[in-house]
């Protein structure tokens, strides 16, 4: 690796975000499969874009079909999956974007790795805390049924642990809160967290 050196850019992340008129940030959605992470991220992305915010939703399944298609579901591969997502998100933040990432990311260590990579001030954690019983009833992908049959080993919530965030910026139970209300809760929390210029200047 000693023949590799980091490129020195003339433009800074601040230069790139300045032309967009808002701050970059990473909104990280974590929760069980079927909890509603991607649905929330899609809806929030649509709202932000309607306000003139340059936003992009990174979805776990989509990246598994491309960038991370070579990875399996061992713990090592799952960690690498999240690490790569963090690197992509970090580049997108440097480009001045608001990034919405929807990943089960069951381990606190995985989420803390992302937080440390992108920076505390640019990381916003949303725990989609929908109970696993509700997620299993939805079972939109049929994954829980397969996990119960032993066809999917190490499935989060069934045969593998989920470590809930201890201090998430927002908690949303999609079985208790309607989608439009949930999105507004997250938006208000973003503003309250101090990312006022992300939203208010683009209303």
N, CA, C and O of each residue as an XYZ file, in Angstrom:
812
protein
N       0.821     -1.215      0.000
C       0.000      0.000      0.000
C       0.855      1.265      0.000
O       0.320      2.358     -0.185
N       2.194      1.145      0.207
C       3.006      2.350      0.323
C       3.192      3.073     -0.999
O       3.752      4.168     -1.028
N       2.722      2.465     -2.121
C       2.804      3.148     -3.398
C       1.533      3.944     -3.692
O       1.397      4.525     -4.769
N       0.601      3.972     -2.732
C      -0.660      4.704     -2.900
C      -0.637      5.945     -2.032
O      -0.291      5.882     -0.852
N      -1.004      7.065     -2.614
C      -1.094      8.306     -1.847
C      -2.435      8.972     -2.113
O      -2.979      8.879     -3.214
N      -2.959      9.639     -1.105
C      -4.263     10.275     -1.227
C      -4.179     11.487     -2.141
O      -3.262     12.303     -2.043
N      -5.154     11.581     -3.029
C      -5.192     12.708     -3.959
C      -5.535     13.991     -3.205
O      -6.396     13.993     -2.326
N      -4.871     15.052     -3.549
C      -5.125     16.355     -2.935
C      -6.050     17.158     -3.842
O      -5.644     17.633     -4.902
N      -7.296     17.301     -3.410
C      -8.291     18.007     -4.212
C      -8.185     19.513     -3.996
O      -7.920     19.982     -2.889
N      -8.399     20.258     -5.078
C      -8.414     21.721     -4.955
C      -9.724     22.191     -4.334
O      -9.757     23.178     -3.598
N     -10.800     21.474     -4.640
C     -12.099     21.822     -4.070
C     -12.318     21.071     -2.768
O     -11.874     19.932     -2.621
N     -12.992     21.697     -1.835
C     -13.292     21.083     -0.551
C     -14.755     20.642     -0.514
O     -15.550     21.083     -1.344
N     -15.123     19.775      0.440
C     -16.541     19.440      0.594
C     -17.419     20.673      0.782
O     -18.552     20.714      0.303
N     -16.893     21.674      1.479
C     -17.653     22.917      1.679
C     -17.907     23.621      0.349
O     -18.982     24.185      0.141
N     -16.929     23.592     -0.547
C     -17.111     24.187     -1.872
C     -18.234     23.486     -2.626
O     -19.052     24.135     -3.278
N     -18.271     22.167     -2.535
C     -19.263     21.401     -3.285
C     -20.660     21.573     -2.705
O     -21.636     21.651     -3.451
N     -20.764     21.634     -1.385
C     -22.088     21.803     -0.783
C     -22.600     23.222     -0.964
O     -23.809     23.450     -0.984
N     -21.682     24.181     -1.098
C     -22.094     25.578     -1.246
C     -22.924     25.790     -2.506
O     -23.864     26.584     -2.497
N     -22.591     25.097     -3.581
C     -23.344     25.298     -4.827
C     -24.719     24.641     -4.754
O     -25.602     24.938     -5.558
N     -24.893     23.741     -3.776
C     -26.187     23.088     -3.611
C     -27.085     23.849     -2.651
O     -28.301     23.660     -2.654
N     -26.493     24.711     -1.828
C     -27.284     25.535     -0.932
C     -27.733     24.843      0.338
O     -28.615     25.346      1.034
N     -27.145     23.697      0.656
C     -27.504     23.018      1.901
C     -26.345     22.152      2.367
O     -25.428     21.856      1.602
N     -26.396     21.754      3.616
C     -25.361     20.912      4.203
C     -25.512     19.458      3.770
O     -26.624     19.009      3.493
N     -24.405     18.719      3.710
C     -24.503     17.275      3.482
C     -24.802     16.569      4.795
O     -24.421     17.054      5.861
N     -25.477     15.439      4.729
C     -25.715     14.643      5.924
C     -26.066     13.216      5.532
O     -26.547     12.967      4.426
N     -25.824     12.292      6.435
C     -26.180     10.890      6.240
C     -27.289     10.532      7.224
O     -27.096     10.590      8.438
N     -28.451     10.164      6.690
C     -29.571      9.716      7.510
C     -29.590      8.193      7.430
O     -29.907      7.622      6.386
N     -29.250      7.545      8.534
C     -29.067      6.093      8.564
C     -30.271      5.429      9.216
O     -30.545      5.654     10.394
N     -30.995      4.605      8.447
C     -32.160      3.880      8.937
C     -31.750      2.460      9.305
O     -31.229      1.726      8.465
N     -31.983      2.069     10.552
C     -31.668      0.717     10.998
C     -32.902      0.078     11.617
O     -33.714      0.768     12.233
N     -33.051     -1.222     11.461
C     -34.203     -1.937     12.010
C     -34.325     -3.298     11.354
O     -33.589     -3.621     10.422
N     -35.260     -4.091     11.851
C     -35.471     -5.434     11.320
C     -35.903     -5.399      9.852
O     -36.406     -4.385      9.369
N     -35.704     -6.505      9.157
C     -36.258     -6.668      7.819
C     -37.773     -6.536      7.906
O     -38.407     -7.169      8.750
N     -38.350     -5.717      7.036
C     -39.792     -5.516      7.043
C     -40.269     -4.443      7.999
O     -41.473     -4.237      8.151
N     -39.336     -3.754      8.647
C     -39.732     -2.734      9.630
C     -40.256     -1.461      8.971
O     -40.988     -0.690      9.591
N     -39.876     -1.244      7.704
C     -40.321     -0.045      7.002
C     -39.209      0.936      6.687
O     -39.474      2.086      6.335
N     -37.960      0.490      6.812
C     -36.813      1.372      6.595
C     -36.811      1.982      5.196
O     -36.732      3.201      5.044
N     -36.898      1.136      4.184
C     -36.826      1.618      2.799
C     -38.025      2.475      2.435
O     -37.892      3.455      1.702
N     -39.198      2.109      2.945
C     -40.397      2.904      2.676
C     -40.246      4.305      3.250
O     -40.593      5.288      2.596
N     -39.730      4.396      4.470
C     -39.486      5.695      5.092
C     -38.438      6.493      4.328
O     -38.609      7.686      4.077
N     -37.351      5.816      3.961
C     -36.277      6.500      3.235
C     -36.767      7.021      1.887
O     -36.425      8.133      1.487
N     -37.565      6.222      1.191
C     -38.120      6.658     -0.098
C     -38.982      7.907      0.071
O     -38.862      8.869     -0.687
N     -39.850      7.874      1.079
C     -40.773      8.989      1.292
C     -40.034     10.253      1.711
O     -40.372     11.351      1.269
N     -39.022     10.097      2.566
C     -38.248     11.262      2.995
C     -37.427     11.819      1.842
O     -37.313     13.034      1.688
N     -36.852     10.928      1.026
C     -36.103     11.381     -0.150
C     -37.002     12.209     -1.066
O     -36.596     13.264     -1.552
N     -38.217     11.730     -1.297
C     -39.150     12.444     -2.163
C     -39.477     13.823     -1.596
O     -39.540     14.806     -2.334
N     -39.684     13.889     -0.275
C     -39.994     15.172      0.350
C     -38.816     16.135      0.253
O     -38.993     17.308     -0.076
N     -37.620     15.642      0.537
C     -36.437     16.498      0.476
C     -36.208     17.032     -0.934
O     -35.907     18.211     -1.117
N     -36.350     16.170     -1.913
C     -36.152     16.608     -3.300
C     -37.199     17.635     -3.693
O     -36.909     18.560     -4.451
N     -38.419     17.480     -3.183
C     -39.469     18.467     -3.479
C     -39.119     19.834     -2.907
O     -39.642     20.851     -3.362
N     -38.235     19.862     -1.907
C     -37.799     21.103     -1.290
C     -36.488     21.614     -1.893
O     -35.902     22.578     -1.399
N     -36.039     20.960     -2.960
C     -34.822     21.396     -3.618
C     -33.547     20.851     -3.007
O     -32.457     21.342     -3.298
N     -33.675     19.827     -2.151
C     -32.506     19.208     -1.523
C     -31.961     18.118     -2.429
O     -32.721     17.305     -2.954
N     -30.656     18.099     -2.613
C     -30.011     17.061     -3.415
C     -29.850     15.813     -2.550
O     -28.890     15.700     -1.789
N     -30.791     14.881     -2.669
C     -30.816     13.699     -1.816
C     -30.761     12.429     -2.654
O     -31.173     12.405     -3.813
N     -30.234     11.365     -2.029
C     -30.161     10.071     -2.720
C     -30.316      8.953     -1.708
O     -29.693      8.972     -0.646
N     -31.161      7.966     -2.047
C     -31.436      6.831     -1.166
C     -30.568      5.636     -1.560
O     -30.679      5.123     -2.673
N     -29.712      5.200     -0.651
C     -28.924      3.979     -0.824
C     -29.674      2.835     -0.152
O     -29.901      2.870      1.058
N     -30.059      1.826     -0.922
C     -30.835      0.715     -0.383
C     -29.998     -0.561     -0.347
O     -29.243     -0.856     -1.273
N     -30.149     -1.306      0.737
C     -29.337     -2.506      0.932
C     -29.487     -3.543     -0.160
O     -28.488     -4.061     -0.659
N     -30.718     -3.856     -0.543
C     -30.944     -4.873     -1.568
C     -30.369     -4.439     -2.909
O     -29.795     -5.250     -3.635
N     -30.522     -3.164     -3.237
C     -30.007     -2.655     -4.518
C     -28.487     -2.774     -4.584
O     -27.940     -3.170     -5.613
N     -27.804     -2.433     -3.493
C     -26.343     -2.530     -3.491
C     -25.885     -3.984     -3.498
O     -24.814     -4.294     -4.022
N     -26.686     -4.876     -2.922
C     -26.359     -6.301     -2.953
C     -26.425     -6.863     -4.371
O     -25.843     -7.910     -4.657
N     -27.127     -6.173     -5.248
C     -27.246     -6.626     -6.637
C     -26.152     -6.032     -7.523
O     -26.025     -6.408     -8.688
N     -25.368     -5.111     -6.977
C     -24.341     -4.464     -7.772
C     -23.006     -4.414     -7.050
O     -22.218     -5.358     -7.113
N     -22.759     -3.311     -6.367
C     -21.483     -3.090     -5.691
C     -21.083     -4.246     -4.783
O     -19.915     -4.630     -4.737
N     -22.051     -4.798     -4.065
C     -21.757     -5.842     -3.087
C     -22.245     -7.224     -3.516
O     -22.512     -8.087     -2.680
N     -22.358     -7.419     -4.821
C     -22.852     -8.702     -5.334
C     -21.909     -9.860     -5.016
O     -22.325    -11.018     -5.031
N     -20.655     -9.558     -4.731
C     -19.679    -10.605     -4.441
C     -19.699    -11.046     -2.982
O     -18.967    -11.959     -2.600
N     -20.531    -10.405     -2.167
C     -20.545    -10.706     -0.747
C     -21.675    -11.666     -0.390
O     -22.756    -11.626     -0.978
N     -21.403    -12.523      0.583
C     -22.432    -13.420      1.092
C     -23.026    -12.873      2.377
O     -23.138    -11.659      2.548
N     -23.407    -13.771      3.287
C     -24.068    -13.328      4.513
C     -23.381    -13.865      5.763
O     -24.003    -13.975      6.819
N     -22.092    -14.202      5.640
C     -21.320    -14.486      6.836
C     -21.150    -13.172      7.593
O     -21.350    -12.097      7.028
N     -20.783    -13.258      8.864
C     -20.601    -12.026      9.634
C     -19.514    -11.156      9.014
O     -19.626     -9.931      8.992
N     -18.470    -11.795      8.512
C     -17.388    -11.046      7.873
C     -17.891    -10.303      6.642
O     -17.559     -9.135      6.439
N     -18.692    -10.979      5.820
C     -19.225    -10.340      4.620
C     -20.236     -9.254      4.965
O     -20.304     -8.229      4.286
N     -21.016     -9.471      6.007
C     -21.970     -8.437      6.420
C     -21.254     -7.187      6.897
O     -21.676     -6.068      6.604
N     -20.171     -7.382      7.631
C     -19.374     -6.233      8.070
C     -18.783     -5.492      6.877
O     -18.766     -4.261      6.845
N     -18.298     -6.252      5.897
C     -17.721     -5.635      4.702
C     -18.792     -4.909      3.893
O     -18.531     -3.851      3.320
N     -19.991     -5.474      3.847
C     -21.109     -4.829      3.167
C     -21.348     -3.438      3.749
O     -21.474     -2.463      3.007
N     -21.410     -3.350      5.069
C     -21.648     -2.070      5.730
C     -20.449     -1.139      5.553
O     -20.625      0.063      5.360
N     -19.244     -1.679      5.618
C     -18.050     -0.839      5.433
C     -18.063     -0.175      4.061
O     -17.784      1.018      3.942
N     -18.387     -0.942      3.031
C     -18.432     -0.382      1.673
C     -19.502      0.691      1.554
O     -19.290      1.731      0.929
N     -20.650      0.429      2.158
C     -21.726      1.424      2.133
C     -21.245      2.721      2.774
O     -21.516      3.812      2.271
N     -20.534      2.592      3.880
C     -19.999      3.772      4.548
C     -19.051      4.556      3.672
O     -19.075      5.787      3.673
N     -18.213      3.854      2.919
C     -17.270      4.540      2.031
C     -18.005      5.265      0.905
O     -17.667      6.398      0.561
N     -19.018      4.601      0.335
C     -19.818      5.239     -0.714
C     -20.534      6.461     -0.163
O     -20.530      7.526     -0.781
N     -21.152      6.302      1.012
C     -21.876      7.415      1.627
C     -20.937      8.576      1.907
O     -21.301      9.735      1.707
N     -19.737      8.271      2.366
C     -18.775      9.334      2.676
C     -18.405     10.135      1.429
O     -18.296     11.360      1.484
N     -18.213      9.445      0.311
C     -17.929     10.141     -0.950
C     -19.099     11.023     -1.372
O     -18.907     12.140     -1.853
N     -20.317     10.506     -1.184
C     -21.504     11.270     -1.564
C     -21.674     12.500     -0.667
O     -22.124     13.552     -1.121
N     -21.310     12.353      0.602
C     -21.349     13.507      1.496
C     -20.333     14.554      1.068
O     -20.621     15.750      1.084
N     -19.147     14.104      0.687
C     -18.127     15.045      0.217
C     -18.574     15.766     -1.049
O     -18.132     16.880     -1.330
N     -19.469     15.107     -1.822
C     -20.023     15.741     -3.016
C     -21.148     16.721     -2.664
O     -21.660     17.422     -3.537
N     -21.531     16.765     -1.380
C     -22.523     17.724     -0.934
C     -23.942     17.212     -0.865
O     -24.877     18.001     -0.726
N     -24.125     15.893     -0.959
C     -25.471     15.329     -0.998
C     -26.005     15.007      0.399
O     -25.246     14.860      1.357
N     -27.317     14.902      0.483
C     -27.965     14.296      1.643
C     -28.215     12.837      1.275
O     -28.902     12.554      0.294
N     -27.663     11.913      2.052
C     -27.730     10.487      1.749
C     -28.650      9.804      2.751
O     -28.522      9.986      3.962
N     -29.577      9.016      2.223
C     -30.470      8.222      3.066
C     -30.095      6.760      2.874
O     -30.184      6.239      1.762
N     -29.678      6.097      3.940
C     -29.208      4.713      3.848
C     -30.093      3.813      4.688
O     -30.225      4.016      5.895
N     -30.704      2.810      4.049
C     -31.611      1.888      4.739
C     -30.969      0.506      4.809
O     -30.944     -0.220      3.816
N     -30.449      0.141      5.987
C     -29.745     -1.123      6.170
C     -30.090     -1.696      7.539
O     -30.155     -0.963      8.526
N     -30.310     -2.997      7.595
C     -30.594     -3.627      8.883
C     -29.489     -3.271      9.876
O     -29.771     -2.890     11.013
N     -28.240     -3.394      9.449
C     -27.062     -3.049     10.274
C     -27.307     -3.402     11.741
O     -27.425     -2.508     12.579
N     -27.385     -4.693     12.056
C     -27.852     -5.123     13.377
C     -26.899     -4.854     14.531
O     -27.325     -4.842     15.685
N     -25.627     -4.640     14.248
C     -24.649     -4.492     15.322
C     -24.298     -3.028     15.563
O     -24.124     -2.259     14.618
N     -24.197     -2.655     16.817
C     -23.813     -1.277     17.155
C     -22.434     -0.955     16.581
O     -22.180      0.168     16.146
N     -21.553     -1.948     16.585
C     -20.193     -1.712     16.072
C     -20.225     -1.329     14.597
O     -19.414     -0.513     14.159
N     -21.146     -1.903     13.823
C     -21.270     -1.552     12.407
C     -21.704     -0.100     12.249
O     -21.149      0.643     11.440
N     -22.699      0.290     13.031
C     -23.216      1.652     12.917
C     -22.217      2.675     13.434
O     -22.120      3.781     12.903
N     -21.471      2.300     14.479
C     -20.459      3.208     15.006
C     -19.302      3.377     14.022
O     -18.686      4.441     13.953
N     -19.016      2.324     13.266
C     -17.999      2.429     12.221
C     -18.406      3.489     11.192
O     -17.587      4.307     10.772
N     -19.670      3.462     10.799
C     -20.165      4.460      9.839
C     -20.097      5.852     10.439
O     -19.650      6.798      9.790
N     -20.546      5.972     11.683
C     -20.541      7.272     12.354
C     -19.132      7.865     12.403
O     -18.929      9.047     12.124
N     -18.165      7.019     12.761
C     -16.787      7.504     12.860
C     -16.207      7.831     11.490
O     -15.367      8.722     11.364
N     -16.654      7.111     10.468
C     -16.120      7.345      9.117
C     -16.617      8.658      8.536
O     -15.842      9.407      7.940
N     -17.897      8.943      8.703
C     -18.461     10.155      8.083
C     -18.410     11.364      9.003
O     -18.513     12.504      8.550
N     -18.251     11.111     10.292
C     -18.197     12.208     11.252
C     -19.505     12.359     12.011
O     -20.590     12.316     11.431
N     -19.380     12.536     13.312
C     -20.547     12.667     14.191
C     -21.500     13.749     13.706
O     -22.716     13.562     13.746
N     -20.965     14.876     13.250
C     -21.801     16.012     12.865
C     -22.585     15.767     11.581
O     -23.519     16.509     11.274
N     -22.210     14.720     10.821
C     -22.905     14.445      9.558
C     -23.751     13.175      9.616
O     -24.308     12.747      8.605
N     -23.845     12.575     10.802
C     -24.538     11.287     10.958
C     -25.815     11.469     11.758
O     -25.798     12.033     12.852
N     -26.931     10.984     11.204
C     -28.235     11.098     11.858
C     -28.874      9.711     11.843
O     -29.145      9.162     10.775
N     -29.116      9.143     13.028
C     -29.563      7.755     13.128
C     -31.064      7.665     13.390
O     -31.586      8.267     14.328
N     -31.742      6.899     12.538
C     -33.168      6.643     12.701
C     -33.351      5.158     13.004
O     -33.044      4.304     12.173
N     -33.852      4.861     14.199
C     -34.151      3.477     14.552
C     -35.603      3.201     14.198
O     -36.511      3.733     14.836
N     -35.825      2.380     13.195
C     -37.176      1.981     12.819
C     -37.513      0.794     13.718
O     -37.171     -0.351     13.424
N     -38.195      1.100     14.823
C     -38.318      0.163     15.949
C     -39.566     -0.711     15.884
O     -40.029     -1.207     16.911
N     -40.102     -0.901     14.709
C     -41.260     -1.771     14.518
C     -40.976     -3.143     15.121
O     -39.954     -3.747     14.795
N     -41.854     -3.658     15.997
C     -41.602     -4.954     16.646
C     -41.435     -6.076     15.624
O     -42.058     -6.074     14.562
N     -40.591     -7.020     15.969
C     -40.312     -8.109     15.036
C     -41.569     -8.921     14.733
O     -41.699     -9.475     13.642
N     -42.504     -8.995     15.697
C     -43.744     -9.734     15.461
C     -44.528     -9.119     14.300
O     -45.124     -9.828     13.489
N     -44.514     -7.788     14.240
C     -45.193     -7.083     13.149
C     -44.451     -7.306     11.838
O     -45.064     -7.563     10.802
N     -43.124     -7.205     11.892
C     -42.311     -7.412     10.689
C     -42.537     -8.812     10.122
O     -42.616     -8.998      8.908
N     -42.638     -9.788     11.017
C     -42.813    -11.171     10.566
C     -44.195    -11.382      9.962
O     -44.355    -12.160      9.021
N     -45.188    -10.693     10.502
C     -46.532    -10.791      9.929
C     -46.567    -10.191      8.526
O     -47.258    -10.699      7.642
N     -45.826     -9.119      8.334
C     -45.753     -8.505      6.995
C     -45.029     -9.449      6.038
O     -45.544     -9.794      4.974
N     -43.836     -9.856      6.434
C     -43.022    -10.827      5.696
C     -43.137    -10.646      4.181
O     -43.356    -11.604      3.440
N     -42.984     -9.396      3.739
C     -43.219     -9.082      2.328
C     -42.279     -9.834      1.376
O     -42.609    -10.030      0.206
N     -41.127    -10.248      1.868
C     -40.172    -10.962      1.016
C     -40.149    -12.468      1.299
O     -39.416    -13.216      0.652
N     -40.946    -12.898      2.259
C     -40.964    -14.314      2.607
C     -39.728    -14.775      3.345
O     -39.465    -15.975      3.434
N     -38.958    -13.825      3.880
C     -37.680    -14.174      4.493
C     -37.843    -14.815      5.866
O     -37.121    -15.751      6.209
N     -38.782    -14.316      6.641
C     -38.959    -14.877      7.981
C     -39.411    -16.328      7.908
O     -38.959    -17.168      8.686
N     -40.301    -16.615      6.976
C     -40.778    -17.992      6.819
C     -39.617    -18.917      6.481
O     -39.523    -20.026      7.007
N     -38.728    -18.452      5.594
C     -37.566    -19.257      5.235
C     -36.611    -19.403      6.408
O     -36.030    -20.467      6.622
N     -36.454    -18.321      7.167
C     -35.565    -18.371      8.334
C     -36.095    -19.345      9.376
O     -35.323    -20.075      9.997
N     -37.416    -19.358      9.570
C     -38.023    -20.277     10.529
C     -37.813    -21.734     10.118
O     -37.736    -22.622     10.968
N     -37.722    -21.971      8.808
C     -37.497    -23.320      8.296
C     -36.016    -23.687      8.272
O     -35.653    -24.816      7.941
N     -35.168    -22.728      8.624
C     -33.735    -22.979      8.615
C     -33.098    -22.811      7.255
O     -31.942    -23.182      7.055
N     -33.859    -22.242      6.301
C     -33.332    -22.064      4.951
C     -32.426    -20.842      4.849
O     -31.611    -20.745      3.931
N     -32.567    -19.908      5.792
C     -31.686    -18.743      5.841
C     -31.000    -18.739      7.204
O     -31.633    -18.413      8.208
N     -29.729    -19.093      7.255
C     -29.022    -19.107      8.538
C     -28.681    -17.690      9.002
O     -28.585    -16.764      8.196
N     -28.506    -17.543     10.280
C     -28.074    -16.267     10.863
C     -28.958    -15.115     10.404
O     -28.471    -14.088      9.932
N     -30.264    -15.303     10.551
C     -31.213    -14.267     10.127
C     -31.518    -13.360     11.316
O     -31.905    -13.830     12.386
N     -31.339    -12.063     11.114
C     -31.480    -11.097     12.202
C     -32.858    -11.168     12.847
O     -33.882    -11.087     12.169
N     -32.864    -11.319     14.160
C     -34.103    -11.375     14.916
C     -34.616    -12.783     15.134
O     -35.428    -13.015     16.029
N     -34.152    -13.730     14.324
C     -34.576    -15.127     14.456
C     -33.418    -15.973     14.978
O     -33.519    -16.587     16.040
N     -32.341    -16.000     14.242
C     -31.184    -16.800     14.650
C     -29.915    -15.969     14.779
O     -28.826    -16.514     14.966
N     -30.054    -14.658     14.681
C     -28.925    -13.744     14.852
C     -29.427    -12.512     15.608
O     -30.590    -12.134     15.471
N     -28.564    -11.891     16.397
C     -29.016    -10.798     17.269
C     -29.215     -9.477     16.533
O     -28.647     -9.238     15.467
N     -30.037     -8.635     17.137
C     -30.149     -7.238     16.715
C     -29.882     -6.372     17.934
O     -30.561     -6.500     18.953
N     -28.899     -5.494     17.833
C     -28.555     -4.584     18.923
C     -29.172     -3.222     18.630
O     -28.676     -2.465     17.795
N     -30.244     -2.929     19.321
C     -30.956     -1.668     19.082
C     -30.082     -0.482     19.485
O     -29.322     -0.571     20.450
N     -30.186      0.622     18.753
C     -29.434      1.820     19.137
C     -29.831      2.282     20.530
O     -31.011      2.268     20.880
N     -28.863      2.686     21.313
C     -29.148      3.159     22.666
C     -29.491      4.634     22.692
O     -30.109      5.119     23.640
N     -29.089      5.352     21.644
C     -29.314      6.796     21.645
C     -29.585      7.298     20.235
O     -28.923      8.220     19.758
N     -30.558      6.688     19.571
C     -30.895      7.103     18.203
C     -31.448      8.522     18.206
O     -32.047      8.959     19.189
N     -31.250      9.234     17.113
C     -31.800     10.585     16.994
C     -33.320     10.557     16.919
O     -33.992     11.460     17.418
N     -33.860      9.504     16.284
C     -35.309      9.336     16.151
C     -35.635      7.857     16.245
O     -34.890      7.015     15.743
N     -36.759      7.541     16.896
C     -37.305      6.179     16.881
C     -38.691      6.228     16.269
O     -39.527      7.038     16.667
N     -38.929      5.358     15.301
C     -40.222      5.296     14.632
C     -40.709      3.855     14.608
O     -40.012      2.971     14.109
N     -41.898      3.614     15.143
C     -42.555      2.316     15.040
C     -43.621      2.455     13.953
O     -44.655      3.085     14.173
N     -43.373      1.870     12.785
C     -44.278      2.077     11.655
C     -45.619      1.366     11.819
O     -46.527      1.554     11.010
N     -45.743      0.546     12.867
C     -47.044     -0.062     13.134
C     -47.930      0.869     13.955
O     -49.123      0.618     14.129
N     -47.325      1.953     14.459
C     -48.058      2.889     15.300
C     -48.188      4.274     14.676
O     -49.048      5.059     15.076
N     -47.337      4.575     13.697
C     -47.289      5.919     13.117
C     -47.489      5.832     11.612
O     -46.844      5.023     10.944
N     -48.375      6.655     11.078
C     -48.607      6.695      9.634
C     -47.371      7.241      8.920
O     -46.583      7.990      9.497
N     -47.221      6.855      7.666
C     -46.021      7.202      6.913
C     -45.786      8.705      6.859
O     -44.679      9.165      7.141
N     -46.821      9.489      6.496
C     -46.617     10.937      6.363
C     -46.235     11.572      7.692
O     -45.450     12.520      7.734
N     -46.800     11.037      8.791
C     -46.470     11.562     10.116
C     -45.039     11.198     10.497
O     -44.313     12.010     11.070
N     -44.643      9.970     10.173
C     -43.290      9.517     10.480
C     -42.251     10.369      9.757
O     -41.234     10.750     10.336
N     -42.516     10.660      8.493
C     -41.583     11.480      7.714
C     -41.476     12.878      8.316
O     -40.385     13.445      8.383
N     -42.592     13.428      8.750
C     -42.573     14.763      9.355
C     -41.819     14.761     10.676
O     -41.126     15.725     11.001
N     -41.953     13.680     11.437
C     -41.206     13.560     12.695
C     -39.707     13.597     12.424
O     -38.959     14.290     13.114
N     -39.277     12.847     11.418
C     -37.847     12.822     11.077
C     -37.399     14.195     10.599
O     -36.342     14.680     11.001
N     -38.199     14.822      9.745
C     -37.860     16.148      9.229
C     -37.712     17.143     10.368
O     -36.748     17.909     10.396
N     -38.647     17.147     11.306
C     -38.578     18.061     12.446
C     -37.348     17.797     13.298
O     -36.726     18.725     13.815
N     -36.999     16.509     13.441
C     -35.823     16.160     14.232
C     -34.537     16.616     13.562
O     -33.587     17.025     14.230
N     -34.515     16.541     12.231
C     -33.350     17.032     11.490
C     -33.154     18.521     11.750
O     -32.040     18.983     11.994
N     -34.253     19.258     11.693
C     -34.191     20.690     11.952
C     -33.757     20.950     13.397
O     -32.919     21.813     13.660
N     -34.342     20.188     14.329
C     -34.010     20.356     15.732
C     -32.582     19.993     16.063
O     -31.992     20.544     16.993
N     -32.032     19.077     15.311
C     -30.644     18.641     15.525
C     -29.647     19.731     15.119
O     -28.477     19.679     15.499
N     -30.108     20.707     14.355
C     -29.206     21.788     13.966
C     -28.927     21.840     12.484
O     -28.135     22.664     12.028
N     -29.581     20.955     11.712
C     -29.393     20.971     10.274
C     -30.407     21.912      9.614
O     -30.952     21.620      8.549
N     -30.642     23.048     10.278
C     -31.664     23.977      9.819
C     -31.460     24.377      8.364
O     -32.414     24.447      7.588
N     -30.206     24.637      8.001
C     -29.944     25.120      6.646
C     -30.211     24.058      5.586
O     -30.328     24.370      4.401
N     -30.310     22.782      6.024
C     -30.617     21.729      5.069
C     -32.038     21.863      4.549
O     -32.303     21.617      3.372
N     -32.951     22.254      5.430
C     -34.354     22.232      5.086
C     -34.970     23.615      5.005
O     -35.613     23.954      4.011
N     -34.776     24.425      6.053
C     -35.534     25.664      6.153
C     -35.210     26.637      5.019
O     -36.089     27.363      4.555
N     -33.952     26.655      4.572
C     -33.609     27.578      3.502
C     -34.153     27.145      2.157
O     -34.073     27.884      1.176
N     -34.720     25.918      2.116
C     -35.228     25.398      0.855
C     -36.753     25.177      0.895
O     -37.306     24.468      0.053
N     -37.407     25.780      1.863
C     -38.860     25.638      1.941
C     -39.541     26.498      0.893
O     -40.769     26.508      0.806
